[in-house]
């Protein structure tokens, strides 16, 4: 049994990353997704708010506020935790998504994850230029689909500011290096808690064929690891 935690900036291909990780590790393809975003994006109140904002408000902060207001109002983080626990009890394989801006202590600290679960963290990296292009294309497509059919999942309104995206990617790189140093080479309980990370994978998704560029089965010098990550950005 496994828990895959996919990480990467919005637009980096985390959905595709699930398939690539399962294929690369030859895992059971039957899994359950536990994503807070799915809960929010299918919330009818949120759909109505976003539809109204699309027509009347171009302020990105309004869209972000709506997202977090709904997330807090319906306590979706707690509901998602309950969903994970339910699937663990049923011995299901699980997939969780994260941006990767921080080490996922919120899941690694859970004392309800059995030791027989393999914890796999997979990162997907894309250059800043490709990120901006893909985020814009996906957003435009999702907005069109949503406005034509409100039964579709509500699109998140992305921030296309190059400086902010660049800053986010730098933070993700720092987190990944910290994760490698403190949770793979060593085991820093303050950062990684008591749950063992069984596998760390890094994929480059700049081309059509997402390719593996690092597997923690091969421990390397921290400087070489940094170079691998930097080159993929």
Secondary structure, DSSP 8 states (H G I E B T S, - for coil): -EEEEEE--TTS-HHHHHHHHHHHHT--S--EE--HHHHHHT-HHHHHHHHHHHHH---HHHHHHHHHHHHHHTTHHHHHHHHHHHHHHTT--EEEEE--SS--HHHHT-TTS-TTSEEEEEEEE--HHHHHHHHHHHHHHHHHHHHH-TTS---------HHHHHHHHHHHHHHHHHHIIIIIIS--HHHHTTS---EEEEEE-SSSS-EEEEETTS---HHHHHHHHHHH-
